[in-house]
Amino acid sequence: MKYIVWFSGGIDSTFIAWYLKKQGHEVLLVNLKNTYEPNKCCSLPTDLIKIADFLWLELKIIDVTKEFKQFVIDDFVQSYLEAKAPNPCINCNEKVRFKILNKIRQDLWFDRVATGHYVNKVYDEKNNVYTFWVSKDAWKDQSYMLYRLIKYPDILKYLDFPLWNFEKSYIKEILKKEKIPVNTSKESQNVCFIPDDDYPRFIKQQTFVNLPGWKIVDVNWN
């Protein structure tokens, strides 16, 4: 089978690439470059190439900065200006990442797309619907990040999440045993495209608007 693997250079996507190749599948690594600035989620191109070369796999780096800004960054900024809580990762998964990966799959005549998300995709054949269940490693479960994909059965049909049945500790052991070079830095938290976590600075940079110093209160206005 021919697999597109969304590749960040991190532990999970590197394991997926190695695992699928070991099973005899044809694997193409695809990195979606979403910003020009340093990014928490993805390694630098030189790191990605190093890992791809070790695995003897082809790597394509696709520029999605235009789509990412339109559907993720702009929504993030506008939400804060309206005092709302944005969901950048959820927006990315629904409106950018998986639609583009599936388009690449179609254009290159590949069979499936695989990512390193910890989620169990279950298909109800009787009702022709997909649901997401908690992965075996509940501490790493990411079903909450993908829930909007339920609206896109034509995409979900071609998506695989092989990590649903693995423990993170086991994956680390395998990579160490196989001596596979991988980005083992601290796993990304918060917003990937704001590496210093300075949201006011980022929003001002995007809009030239200074965020006011809102007060945080409880239900009794304390």
GROMACS elastic network, one bead per residue, 0.5 to 0.9 nm:
[ bonds ]
;  ai    aj funct       b0    kb
    1    24     6  0.80061   500
    1    25     6  0.50650   500
    1    26     6  0.61385   500
    1    27     6  0.85630   500
    1   110     6  0.80182   500
    1   111     6  0.63537   500
    1   112     6  0.77565   500
    2    25     6  0.59263   500
    2    27     6  0.60479   500
    2    28     6  0.79140   500
    2   109     6  0.84106   500
    2   110     6  0.51154   500
    2   111     6  0.51712   500
    2   112     6  0.64602   500
    2   113     6  0.86796   500
    3    20     6  0.80332   500
    3    25     6  0.69327   500
    3    26     6  0.60101   500
    3    28     6  0.62658   500
    3    29     6  0.85340   500
    3   105     6  0.82058   500
    3   110     6  0.61306   500
    3   111     6  0.60838   500
    3   113     6  0.55654   500
    3   114     6  0.67225   500
    4    26     6  0.86292   500
    4    27     6  0.60414   500
    4    28     6  0.50206   500
    4    29     6  0.60975   500
    4    30     6  0.67109   500
    4   101     6  0.76729   500
    4   102     6  0.87815   500
    4   104     6  0.82255   500
    4   105     6  0.65654   500
    4   110     6  0.68951   500
    4   111     6  0.80249   500
    4   112     6  0.62348   500
    4   114     6  0.61878   500
    4   115     6  0.85558   500
    5    13     6  0.73929   500
    5    16     6  0.74747   500
    5    17     6  0.64811   500
    5    27     6  0.67961   500
    5    28     6  0.60958   500
    5    30     6  0.59791   500
    5    31     6  0.84965   500
    5   101     6  0.87888   500
    5   112     6  0.86161   500
    5   113     6  0.58749   500
    5   115     6  0.57972   500
    5   116     6  0.84447   500
    6    13     6  0.68279   500
    6    17     6  0.88553   500
    6    28     6  0.86899   500
    6    29     6  0.61538   500
    6    30     6  0.50454   500
    6    31     6  0.59142   500
    6    32     6  0.76811   500
    6    97     6  0.88811   500
    6   101     6  0.76165   500
    6   113     6  0.75373   500
    6   114     6  0.65271   500
    6   115     6  0.52891   500
    6   116     6  0.76672   500
    7    10     6  0.77193   500
    7    12     6  0.88523   500
    7    13     6  0.53222   500
    7    14     6  0.69845   500
    7    16     6  0.88842   500
    7    17     6  0.80385   500
    7    29     6  0.56773   500
    7    30     6  0.54595   500
    7    31     6  0.50273   500
    7    32     6  0.79824   500
    7    42     6  0.82371   500
    7    48     6  0.80862   500
    7    59     6  0.85560   500
    7   115     6  0.75818   500
    7   116     6  0.83403   500
    8    11     6  0.86365   500
    8    12     6  0.85935   500
    8    13     6  0.62740   500
    8    14     6  0.78062   500
    8    30     6  0.83747   500
    8    31     6  0.61140   500
    8    32     6  0.82270   500
    8    41     6  0.68145   500
    8    43     6  0.61380   500
    8    48     6  0.73175   500
    8   183     6  0.89798   500
    9    12     6  0.82154   500
    9    13     6  0.64093   500
    9    14     6  0.59263   500
    9    31     6  0.86526   500
    9    41     6  0.89218   500
    9    42     6  0.64070   500
    9    43     6  0.56540   500
    9    44     6  0.85371   500
    9    47     6  0.70725   500
    9    48     6  0.54086   500
    9    49     6  0.89149   500
    9    51     6  0.70559   500
    9    52     6  0.86193   500
    9   182     6  0.62833   500
    9   183     6  0.59910   500
   10    13     6  0.58189   500
   10    14     6  0.60025   500
   10    15     6  0.85203   500
   10    41     6  0.81784   500
   10    42     6  0.72626   500
   10    43     6  0.73911   500
   10   182     6  0.60203   500
   10   183     6  0.50075   500
   10   184     6  0.66907   500
   10   185     6  0.83268   500
   10   187     6  0.82695   500
   11    14     6  0.53658   500
   11    15     6  0.61516   500
   11    16     6  0.87473   500
   11   116     6  0.86337   500
   11   171     6  0.77764   500
   11   172     6  0.72134   500
   11   175     6  0.79419   500
   11   182     6  0.61429   500
   11   183     6  0.65594   500
   11   184     6  0.65757   500
   12    15     6  0.52000   500
   12    16     6  0.62847   500
   12    17     6  0.87958   500
   12   115     6  0.82623   500
   12   117     6  0.76917   500
   12   163     6  0.79172   500
   12   168     6  0.82502   500
   12   171     6  0.75649   500
   12   172     6  0.87392   500
   13    16     6  0.50064   500
   13    17     6  0.62574   500
   13    18     6  0.86831   500
   13   114     6  0.87955   500
   13   115     6  0.63787   500
   13   117     6  0.84283   500
   14    17     6  0.52057   500
   14    18     6  0.62782   500
   14    19     6  0.84924   500
   14    51     6  0.78225   500
   14    52     6  0.87059   500
   14    55     6  0.89396   500
   14   116     6  0.83134   500
   14   175     6  0.84400   500
   14   180     6  0.84227   500
   14   181     6  0.88401   500
   14   182     6  0.69536   500
   14   183     6  0.89869   500
   15    18     6  0.51132   500
   15    19     6  0.58165   500
   15    20     6  0.84789   500
   15   116     6  0.80513   500
   15   163     6  0.89932   500
   15   171     6  0.67767   500
   15   172     6  0.85165   500
   15   174     6  0.81501   500
   15   175     6  0.68850   500
   15   180     6  0.89255   500
   16    19     6  0.50308   500
   16    20     6  0.60443   500
   16    21     6  0.84356   500
   16   114     6  0.76323   500
   16   115     6  0.71834   500
   16   116     6  0.63341   500
   16   161     6  0.89115   500
   16   162     6  0.71347   500
   16   163     6  0.75888   500
   17    20     6  0.54915   500
   17    21     6  0.61904   500
   17    22     6  0.85740   500
   17    27     6  0.68293   500
   17    28     6  0.83528   500
   17    29     6  0.74479   500
   17    55     6  0.80481   500
   17    57     6  0.84680   500
   17   114     6  0.87249   500
   18    21     6  0.52546   500
   18    22     6  0.60514   500
   18    23     6  0.86909   500
   18    27     6  0.89535   500
   18    55     6  0.68332   500
   18   175     6  0.88884   500
   18   180     6  0.89003   500
   19    22     6  0.51464   500
   19    23     6  0.63869   500
   19    24     6  0.89994   500
   19   162     6  0.89676   500
   20    23     6  0.50861   500
   20    24     6  0.66788   500
   20    25     6  0.56756   500
   20    26     6  0.78323   500
   20    27     6  0.71153   500
   20   162     6  0.89085   500
   21    24     6  0.51690   500
   21    25     6  0.51198   500
   21    26     6  0.63920   500
   21    27     6  0.62599   500
   21    55     6  0.86489   500
   21    57     6  0.88054   500
   22    25     6  0.73775   500
   26    57     6  0.89136   500
   27    57     6  0.67724   500
   27    58     6  0.77243   500
   28    57     6  0.64743   500
   28    58     6  0.55322   500
   28    59     6  0.62641   500
   28    60     6  0.76808   500
   29    52     6  0.76420   500
   29    57     6  0.69420   500
   29    58     6  0.60743   500
   29    60     6  0.61981   500
   29    61     6  0.84528   500
   30    58     6  0.86076   500
   30    59     6  0.58262   500
   30    61     6  0.58647   500
   30    62     6  0.71333   500
   30   101     6  0.81229   500
   31    42     6  0.82693   500
   31    45     6  0.89939   500
   31    48     6  0.84687   500
   31    59     6  0.75369   500
   31    60     6  0.62777   500
   31    62     6  0.61209   500
   31    63     6  0.85909   500
   32    42     6  0.89025   500
   32    60     6  0.85587   500
   32    61     6  0.59802   500
   32    63     6  0.60914   500
   32    64     6  0.61022   500
   32    65     6  0.85788   500
   32    97     6  0.75424   500
   32   100     6  0.87574   500
   32   101     6  0.85988   500
   33    36     6  0.77142   500
   33    42     6  0.82588   500
   33    61     6  0.65259   500
   33    62     6  0.58346   500
   33    64     6  0.56885   500
   33    65     6  0.65138   500
   34    39     6  0.86514   500
   34    62     6  0.86512   500
   34    63     6  0.65393   500
   34    64     6  0.51027   500
   34    66     6  0.78892   500
   34    67     6  0.80686   500
   34    68     6  0.57628   500
   34    69     6  0.79603   500
   34   193     6  0.83595   500
   35    38     6  0.75677   500
   35    39     6  0.71861   500
   35    63     6  0.84870   500
   35    64     6  0.79500   500
   35    65     6  0.54183   500
   35    66     6  0.88818   500
   35    68     6  0.77820   500
   35    69     6  0.82576   500
   35   193     6  0.69328   500
   36    39     6  0.82529   500
   36    65     6  0.76729   500
   37   193     6  0.75103   500
   37   194     6  0.87039   500
   37   195     6  0.87083   500
   38    42     6  0.86051   500
   38    43     6  0.87627   500
   38    44     6  0.81105   500
   38   192     6  0.88777   500
   38   193     6  0.73977   500
   38   194     6  0.82656   500
   38   195     6  0.67241   500
   39    42     6  0.59653   500
   39    43     6  0.75767   500
   39    44     6  0.85028   500
   39   192     6  0.55745   500
   39   193     6  0.53123   500
   39   194     6  0.72129   500
   39   195     6  0.60541   500
   40    43     6  0.78581   500
   40   187     6  0.80620   500
   40   188     6  0.53978   500
   40   189     6  0.77483   500
   40   190     6  0.89392   500
   40   191     6  0.78156   500
   40   193     6  0.67423   500
   40   194     6  0.78278   500
   40   195     6  0.58961   500
   41   187     6  0.78933   500
   41   188     6  0.57136   500
   41   189     6  0.85685   500
   41   191     6  0.88764   500
   41   192     6  0.55162   500
   41   193     6  0.81160   500
   42    45     6  0.87987   500
   42    48     6  0.86510   500
   42   188     6  0.89482   500
   42   192     6  0.85391   500
   43    46     6  0.79984   500
   43    47     6  0.59232   500
   43    48     6  0.62788   500
   43   183     6  0.71395   500
   44    47     6  0.53622   500
   44    48     6  0.64271   500
   44    49     6  0.88098   500
   45    49     6  0.60795   500
   45    50     6  0.85446   500
   45    61     6  0.80880   500
   46    49     6  0.51848   500
   46    50     6  0.62084   500
   46    51     6  0.88434   500
   47    50     6  0.51244   500
   47    51     6  0.64391   500
   47    52     6  0.86660   500
   47   182     6  0.81837   500
   47   183     6  0.77340   500
   48    51     6  0.53538   500
   48    52     6  0.61195   500
   48    53     6  0.85644   500
   48    59     6  0.80320   500
   48   182     6  0.87223   500
   48   183     6  0.89453   500
   49    53     6  0.59544   500
   49    54     6  0.85170   500
   49    58     6  0.88915   500
   49    59     6  0.71164   500
   50    53     6  0.52675   500
   50    54     6  0.63270   500
   50    55     6  0.88363   500
   50   181     6  0.77800   500
   50   182     6  0.89117   500
   51    54     6  0.50900   500
   51    55     6  0.63319   500
   51    56     6  0.85669   500
   51    57     6  0.87519   500
   51   180     6  0.75023   500
   51   181     6  0.58660   500
   51   182     6  0.65431   500
   51   183     6  0.89515   500
   52    55     6  0.51508   500
   52    56     6  0.59929   500
   52    57     6  0.52134   500
   52    58     6  0.65856   500
   52    59     6  0.64097   500
   53    57     6  0.62454   500
   53    58     6  0.77849   500
   53    59     6  0.87144   500
   54    57     6  0.78410   500
   54   180     6  0.72684   500
   54   181     6  0.75368   500
   55    58     6  0.88984   500
   55   180     6  0.79342   500
   63    66     6  0.79321   500
   64    67     6  0.54605   500
   64    68     6  0.60201   500
   64    69     6  0.85806   500
   64    96     6  0.79973   500
   64    97     6  0.87737   500
   64   100     6  0.85229   500
   65    68     6  0.50336   500
   65    69     6  0.60253   500
   65    70     6  0.85468   500
   66    69     6  0.53922   500
   66    70     6  0.63130   500
   66    71     6  0.87821   500
   67    70     6  0.51405   500
   67    71     6  0.60711   500
   67    72     6  0.79267   500
   67    95     6  0.84063   500
   67    96     6  0.64926   500
   68    71     6  0.54891   500
   68    72     6  0.52827   500
   68    73     6  0.65073   500
   68    74     6  0.85786   500
   68    92     6  0.70715   500
   68    95     6  0.85817   500
   68    96     6  0.64921   500
   68    97     6  0.87509   500
   69    72     6  0.55295   500
   69    74     6  0.57917   500
   69    75     6  0.83845   500
   70    73     6  0.64772   500
   70    74     6  0.56048   500
   70    75     6  0.74629   500
   71    74     6  0.63886   500
   71    75     6  0.61929   500
   71    76     6  0.86843   500
   71    88     6  0.86117   500
   71    91     6  0.68748   500
   71    92     6  0.71509   500
   71    95     6  0.66110   500
   71    96     6  0.73129   500
   72    75     6  0.53360   500
   72    76     6  0.60417   500
   72    77     6  0.87411   500
   72    87     6  0.83547   500
   72    88     6  0.54120   500
   72    89     6  0.78811   500
   72    90     6  0.89337   500
   72    91     6  0.59782   500
   72    92     6  0.59667   500
   72    95     6  0.82930   500
   72    96     6  0.83145   500
   73    77     6  0.62201   500
   73    78     6  0.86008   500
   73    88     6  0.72719   500
   73   193     6  0.83645   500
   74    77     6  0.52434   500
   74    78     6  0.61041   500
   74    79     6  0.84732   500
   74   206     6  0.86070   500
   75    78     6  0.51656   500
   75    79     6  0.59466   500
   75    80     6  0.86789   500
   75    86     6  0.72282   500
   75    87     6  0.86562   500
   75    88     6  0.77312   500
   75    91     6  0.86615   500
   76    79     6  0.52943   500
   76    80     6  0.65567   500
   76    81     6  0.89026   500
   76    85     6  0.81968   500
   76    86     6  0.53362   500
   76    87     6  0.72365   500
   76    88     6  0.62128   500
   76   203     6  0.88827   500
   77    80     6  0.53854   500
   77    81     6  0.63963   500
   77    82     6  0.88222   500
   77    86     6  0.82806   500
   77   202     6  0.85282   500
   77   203     6  0.58970   500
   77   206     6  0.77392   500
   77   207     6  0.81714   500
   78    81     6  0.50189   500
   78    82     6  0.62644   500
   78    83     6  0.86399   500
   78    84     6  0.84474   500
   78    86     6  0.86624   500
   78   203     6  0.88985   500
   79    82     6  0.51113   500
   79    83     6  0.61737   500
   79    85     6  0.62489   500
   79    86     6  0.56518   500
   80    84     6  0.54413   500
   80    85     6  0.66445   500
   80    86     6  0.72201   500
   80   203     6  0.83009   500
   80   211     6  0.84752   500
   81    84     6  0.75575   500
   81   203     6  0.85943   500
   81   209     6  0.87063   500
   81   211     6  0.73864   500
   82    85     6  0.89118   500
   86    91     6  0.88224   500
   87    90     6  0.54525   500
   87    91     6  0.61354   500
   87    92     6  0.86251   500
   88    91     6  0.50848   500
   88    92     6  0.60369   500
   88    93     6  0.86699   500
   88   191     6  0.73668   500
   89    92     6  0.50132   500
   89    93     6  0.62286   500
   89    94     6  0.86684   500
   89   145     6  0.68547   500
   89   146     6  0.89406   500
   89   191     6  0.78178   500
   89   192     6  0.85613   500
   90    93     6  0.52326   500
   90    94     6  0.62612   500
   90    95     6  0.84897   500
   90   144     6  0.83850   500
   90   145     6  0.53077   500
   90   146     6  0.65221   500
   90   147     6  0.81458   500
   90   148     6  0.75250   500
   91    94     6  0.52429   500
   91    95     6  0.57345   500
   91    96     6  0.74726   500
   91   148     6  0.86503   500
   92    95     6  0.54207   500
   92    97     6  0.58178   500
   92    98     6  0.83061   500
   93    96     6  0.59040   500
   93    97     6  0.50268   500
   93    98     6  0.58871   500
   93    99     6  0.82112   500
   93   145     6  0.75615   500
   93   146     6  0.65810   500
   93   148     6  0.81853   500
   93   149     6  0.77190   500
   94    97     6  0.69108   500
   94    98     6  0.65888   500
   94    99     6  0.73193   500
   94   146     6  0.74558   500
   94   147     6  0.87693   500
   94   148     6  0.61702   500
   94   149     6  0.59544   500
   94   152     6  0.88596   500
   95    98     6  0.73736   500
   95    99     6  0.65593   500
   95   100     6  0.85853   500
   96    99     6  0.57345   500
   96   100     6  0.60441   500
   96   101     6  0.85056   500
   97   100     6  0.55172   500
   97   101     6  0.61366   500
   97   102     6  0.86520   500
   98   102     6  0.59589   500
   98   103     6  0.84187   500
   98   113     6  0.87210   500
   98   149     6  0.85658   500
   98   155     6  0.75847   500
   98   156     6  0.89135   500
   98   159     6  0.86843   500
   99   102     6  0.52473   500
   99   103     6  0.61966   500
   99   104     6  0.87380   500
   99   155     6  0.73473   500
  100   104     6  0.62134   500
  100   105     6  0.85780   500
  101   104     6  0.51024   500
  101   105     6  0.62000   500
  101   106     6  0.87208   500
  101   113     6  0.70707   500
  102   106     6  0.62354   500
  102   107     6  0.86201   500
  102   112     6  0.83155   500
  102   113     6  0.69556   500
  102   155     6  0.65840   500
  102   158     6  0.77331   500
  102   159     6  0.83974   500
  103   106     6  0.51040   500
  103   107     6  0.61151   500
  103   108     6  0.85871   500
  104   107     6  0.50687   500
  104   108     6  0.60353   500
  104   109     6  0.82671   500
  104   110     6  0.82511   500
  105   108     6  0.54030   500
  105   109     6  0.58525   500
  105   111     6  0.69482   500
  105   112     6  0.69894   500
  105   113     6  0.70014   500
  106   109     6  0.50846   500
  106   110     6  0.63993   500
  106   111     6  0.81557   500
  107   110     6  0.79377   500
  110   113     6  0.80964   500
  111   158     6  0.71756   500
  112   157     6  0.87021   500
  112   159     6  0.60115   500
  112   160     6  0.70593   500
  113   158     6  0.61126   500
  113   160     6  0.61050   500
  113   161     6  0.86714   500
  114   117     6  0.87717   500
  114   158     6  0.85596   500
  114   159     6  0.58566   500
  114   161     6  0.57571   500
  114   162     6  0.72575   500
  115   118     6  0.88771   500
  115   159     6  0.80085   500
  115   160     6  0.68534   500
  115   161     6  0.57142   500
  115   162     6  0.76222   500
  115   163     6  0.83823   500
  116   119     6  0.89808   500
  116   161     6  0.63922   500
  116   162     6  0.72334   500
  116   163     6  0.62119   500
  116   164     6  0.89149   500
  117   140     6  0.86121   500
  117   141     6  0.78377   500
  117   142     6  0.63100   500
  117   143     6  0.82886   500
  117   161     6  0.60609   500
  117   162     6  0.80952   500
  117   163     6  0.65470   500
  117   164     6  0.76099   500
  118   134     6  0.79461   500
  118   135     6  0.56529   500
  118   136     6  0.81139   500
  118   137     6  0.74463   500
  118   138     6  0.84228   500
  118   140     6  0.61224   500
  118   142     6  0.53455   500
  118   143     6  0.72411   500
  118   161     6  0.68840   500
  118   162     6  0.79922   500
  118   163     6  0.53597   500
  118   165     6  0.82780   500
  118   166     6  0.83655   500
  119   132     6  0.65557   500
  119   133     6  0.63142   500
  119   134     6  0.57754   500
  119   136     6  0.82497   500
  119   140     6  0.86604   500
  119   141     6  0.58218   500
  119   142     6  0.56643   500
  119   143     6  0.52232   500
  119   144     6  0.89586   500
  119   146     6  0.85274   500
  119   161     6  0.64460   500
  119   162     6  0.84576   500
  119   163     6  0.71827   500
  119   165     6  0.85955   500
  120   131     6  0.83114   500
  120   132     6  0.55813   500
  120   134     6  0.60153   500
  120   135     6  0.52759   500
  120   136     6  0.81998   500
  120   141     6  0.88329   500
  120   143     6  0.76800   500
  120   161     6  0.68760   500
  120   162     6  0.83577   500
  120   163     6  0.82503   500
  120   164     6  0.50219   500
  120   165     6  0.78063   500
  121   130     6  0.68084   500
  121   131     6  0.59827   500
  121   133     6  0.63594   500
  121   134     6  0.89398   500
  121   143     6  0.88319   500
  121   156     6  0.85645   500
  121   159     6  0.87531   500
  121   160     6  0.77685   500
  121   161     6  0.72605   500
  121   164     6  0.82290   500
  122   129     6  0.85168   500
  122   130     6  0.56229   500
  122   131     6  0.52885   500
  122   132     6  0.61184   500
  122   133     6  0.70702   500
  123   126     6  0.89390   500
  123   127     6  0.88284   500
  123   128     6  0.71191   500
  123   129     6  0.59765   500
  123   131     6  0.65223   500
  123   132     6  0.88868   500
  123   157     6  0.88883   500
  124   127     6  0.56598   500
  124   128     6  0.54925   500
  124   129     6  0.52907   500
  124   130     6  0.60671   500
  124   131     6  0.78181   500
  125   129     6  0.69540   500
  125   130     6  0.86366   500
  126   129     6  0.81564   500
  127   130     6  0.89076   500
  128   153     6  0.86634   500
  129   150     6  0.78790   500
  129   153     6  0.72030   500
  130   150     6  0.62111   500
  130   151     6  0.89941   500
  130   153     6  0.69958   500
  130   156     6  0.76963   500
  130   157     6  0.86521   500
  131   147     6  0.82865   500
  131   150     6  0.67326   500
  132   135     6  0.88603   500
  132   143     6  0.59177   500
  132   144     6  0.85979   500
  132   146     6  0.80880   500
  132   147     6  0.71159   500
  132   150     6  0.81692   500
  133   141     6  0.88228   500
  133   143     6  0.66887   500
  133   164     6  0.89810   500
  134   137     6  0.80032   500
  134   138     6  0.62844   500
  134   141     6  0.58130   500
  134   142     6  0.77012   500
  134   143     6  0.63806   500
  134   164     6  0.79313   500
  135   138     6  0.56346   500
  135   139     6  0.86986   500
  135   140     6  0.76457   500
  135   141     6  0.54044   500
  135   142     6  0.79243   500
  135   143     6  0.79704   500
  135   163     6  0.78214   500
  135   165     6  0.64388   500
  135   166     6  0.81098   500
  136   139     6  0.87540   500
  136   140     6  0.86643   500
  136   141     6  0.78977   500
  136   163     6  0.84729   500
  136   164     6  0.58458   500
  136   165     6  0.51649   500
  136   166     6  0.62989   500
  136   167     6  0.67498   500
  137   140     6  0.55770   500
  137   141     6  0.63550   500
  137   163     6  0.88237   500
  137   164     6  0.74408   500
  137   165     6  0.74898   500
  137   166     6  0.66119   500
  137   167     6  0.51225   500
  137   168     6  0.69460   500
  138   142     6  0.87157   500
  138   167     6  0.88561   500
  139   142     6  0.89922   500
  140   167     6  0.85475   500
  140   168     6  0.76396   500
  141   144     6  0.79058   500
  141   164     6  0.82215   500
  142   145     6  0.54202   500
  142   146     6  0.70050   500
  143   146     6  0.53537   500
  143   147     6  0.62015   500
  144   147     6  0.55871   500
  144   148     6  0.87790   500
  145   148     6  0.79717   500
  146   149     6  0.57024   500
  146   150     6  0.79298   500
  147   150     6  0.59417   500
  147   151     6  0.84979   500
  148   151     6  0.60140   500
  148   152     6  0.80264   500
  149   152     6  0.53351   500
  149   153     6  0.75740   500
  149   155     6  0.80133   500
  149   156     6  0.70371   500
  150   153     6  0.63312   500
  150   156     6  0.74555   500
  151   154     6  0.89055   500
  151   156     6  0.89313   500
  152   155     6  0.54952   500
  152   156     6  0.62354   500
  152   157     6  0.86522   500
  153   157     6  0.58197   500
  153   158     6  0.88542   500
  154   157     6  0.54997   500
  154   158     6  0.75194   500
  155   158     6  0.57425   500
  155   159     6  0.67522   500
  156   159     6  0.50024   500
  156   160     6  0.80867   500
  157   160     6  0.84817   500
  161   164     6  0.61264   500
  162   165     6  0.68737   500
  162   166     6  0.79428   500
  163   166     6  0.51633   500
  163   167     6  0.78590   500
  163   168     6  0.85921   500
  164   167     6  0.84000   500
  166   169     6  0.85496   500
  166   170     6  0.69851   500
  166   171     6  0.72011   500
  167   170     6  0.53481   500
  167   171     6  0.65884   500
  167   172     6  0.89849   500
  168   171     6  0.51287   500
  168   172     6  0.63882   500
  168   173     6  0.87501   500
  169   172     6  0.52508   500
  169   173     6  0.63434   500
  169   174     6  0.88649   500
  170   173     6  0.50684   500
  170   174     6  0.63148   500
  170   175     6  0.88025   500
  171   174     6  0.52074   500
  171   175     6  0.63492   500
  171   176     6  0.86483   500
  172   175     6  0.52731   500
  172   176     6  0.61822   500
  172   177     6  0.85605   500
  173   176     6  0.51450   500
  173   177     6  0.60356   500
  173   178     6  0.85910   500
  174   177     6  0.50093   500
  174   178     6  0.60636   500
  174   179     6  0.83632   500
  174   180     6  0.87456   500
  175   178     6  0.51943   500
  175   179     6  0.59361   500
  175   180     6  0.53872   500
  175   181     6  0.79415   500
  175   182     6  0.80665   500
  176   180     6  0.65434   500
  176   181     6  0.85422   500
  177   180     6  0.79308   500
  181   184     6  0.88104   500
  182   185     6  0.89761   500
  183   186     6  0.88435   500
  184   187     6  0.78100   500
  185   188     6  0.86569   500
  186   189     6  0.87060   500
  188   191     6  0.81117   500
  188   192     6  0.68201   500
  189   192     6  0.71718   500
  190   194     6  0.84028   500
  190   195     6  0.88896   500
  190   197     6  0.74872   500
  191   194     6  0.57078   500
  191   195     6  0.74099   500
  191   197     6  0.71989   500
  192   195     6  0.62647   500
  192   197     6  0.88260   500
  193   197     6  0.88175   500
  194   197     6  0.53029   500
  194   198     6  0.68535   500
  194   199     6  0.71268   500
  194   202     6  0.70783   500
  195   198     6  0.79807   500
  196   199     6  0.83882   500
  197   200     6  0.89871   500
  197   201     6  0.89968   500
  197   202     6  0.86521   500
  198   201     6  0.55012   500
  198   202     6  0.63905   500
  198   203     6  0.88581   500
  199   202     6  0.50571   500
  199   203     6  0.60992   500
  199   204     6  0.85138   500
  200   203     6  0.51876   500
  200   204     6  0.60748   500
  200   205     6  0.84583   500
  200   209     6  0.89105   500
  200   210     6  0.71268   500
  200   211     6  0.62260   500
  201   204     6  0.52098   500
  201   205     6  0.60754   500
  201   206     6  0.86941   500
  201   210     6  0.83331   500
  202   206     6  0.62686   500
  202   207     6  0.86792   500
  203   206     6  0.50675   500
  203   207     6  0.59978   500
  203   208     6  0.73928   500
  203   209     6  0.70280   500
  203   210     6  0.77638   500
  203   211     6  0.78940   500
  204   207     6  0.51724   500
  204   210     6  0.56473   500
  204   211     6  0.75758   500
  205   208     6  0.57025   500
  205   209     6  0.79990   500
  206   209     6  0.81283   500
  207   210     6  0.85251   500
  211   214     6  0.83992   500
  216   221     6  0.85033   500
  216   222     6  0.83488   500
  217   220     6  0.74835   500
  217   221     6  0.50130   500
  217   222     6  0.51639   500
  218   221     6  0.51632   500
  218   222     6  0.54867   500
  219   222     6  0.74611   500
